[in-house]
Amino acid sequence: MKPLHNMRAGVFDSGVGGLSVVKSLLESGLFSEIIYFGDTARVPYGVKDKNTIIRYSLEALEFFKNFDIDIMIAACNSVSAYAIDELQKNSNFPVTGVIHPGVLAVKNKLQDTNSSILILGTKATIKSQKYKFFLEENGFLNSFSIAPSLFVPVVEEGLFSGEVLQSVMKHYFKDIKSDPDAIILGCTHFPLISDAIGKYFPNSTLIHSGDAVVEYLQNEYNLDKKFDKTDMKFFASENPDGLKRVAYEWLNLEKI
Amino acid sequence: MKPLHNMRAGVFDSGVGGLSVVKSLLESGLFSEIIYFGDTARVPYGVKDKNTIIRYSLEALEFFKNFDIDIMIAACNSVSAYAIDELQKNSNFPVTGVIHPGVLAVKNKLQDTNSSILILGTKATIKSQKYKFFLEENGFLNSFSIAPSLFVPVVEEGLFSGEVLQSVMKHYFKDIKSDPDAIILGCTHFPLISDAIGKYFPNSTLIHSGDAVVEYLQNEYNLDKKFDKTDMKFFASENPDGLKRVAYEWLNLEKI
């Protein structure tokens, strides 16, 4: 793949969750500008079917064509699972999701292909089996998947710790007998409860999409950490002010 | 308002939840035919803003104009809270929501206007203050509201009892010192956990939208229980087969 000629990224997510990927991108200094589009009017994608996810993703692509972006990053795992090929086919800039980078991060961190890997994601992401497929392509045959559907609403309710989160984790994790070697946080919301998941499985390595994407972009496109400051532009299909409020908080941005 | 001339209802909901209202309508025998449209591609509405809810509702109205319906019933509380006036303005058949009927059901069941009333609903419904407003119009000044956002995903996960539901109820209800006289189940999903809510508040009268709508239609339009059988047609903006599967289960329908 040819190297990028300049440093403007379009980041697409179904809602605000993709800001957890933006956070890593901002810290990385790889881009001079990031244009974020959250499809907040139609969030969540994780319960929708393949054709709907592809259709919505192609609409987002049309939006990004209004800007001179160098790369489009689908921060949403459900988009990454179903729409990357379609997005790539219909654009003249590279498009990357978070699944391939996530699997490469597992490979870099664990080496031993006998490692046990727990994939956490939305129903749509898990159903696609894309993580499992890429892991197997890289020799990791010992993976298993859970779609903890209540994690997203629990995070959106701000319950990053406490009794509700504990009972929800217990509900989904009750059959797991020992800590997996790695846990893929395969949904943009899950990094917000990574502390609680890490305490539940103290011996597991957690894989974060944002960090994985930064590592991937550095390796794949030879990008350097050369920008001290990244300009941010935020767009949303509904309530852009709400998105900006969350962004200021999560990303510690100055008021735009 | 003029009485209905025939007995075909269009029932609109953001997803499958409105089937809990259809269940009551089927048992009532008020209609010869019910046409159900669930906007499953864009569910849930309860987190969307007013203008989006109105826009989506008017699109559903256009859909129903393809059928010769006599009345449109918005089973979704968020639609009932924001879009009834717009729907009524743009149609030549009557449109009813579930909020006004719900408040009339409170009035019929409690009489005493000093009764304490807990309104449960989505964020959008509670924010609209429509239940509170109609209750006050009917003399009930002692109401309070909670938006237990996790109830919908907990119901969609099928957790109608057990530890997760208990911890979630405790989270939202922990500050309530004594059983309210009535609890309005102001979201189509909540009747599915009415047993658990009833056990949590054993001295409260629960108000169910479906039963309230049936009572309202009988009183407002002098409708009789005269149809032994109601034909059902199901439409969905995504995955209509999924909607039909849920419908067969919830409504004990023969395969269509």
Interface residues (C-beta under 8 A of the other chain):
Chain A: A41 R42 V43 V47 K48 D49 T52 S149 L150 V152 P153 V154 E156 E157 L159 G162 E163 V164 Q166 S167 V168 K170 H171 E238 N239
Chain B: A41 R42 V43 V47 K48 D49 T52 S149 L150 V152 P153 V154 E156 E157 L159 G162 E163 V164 Q166 S167 V168 K170 H171 E238 N239
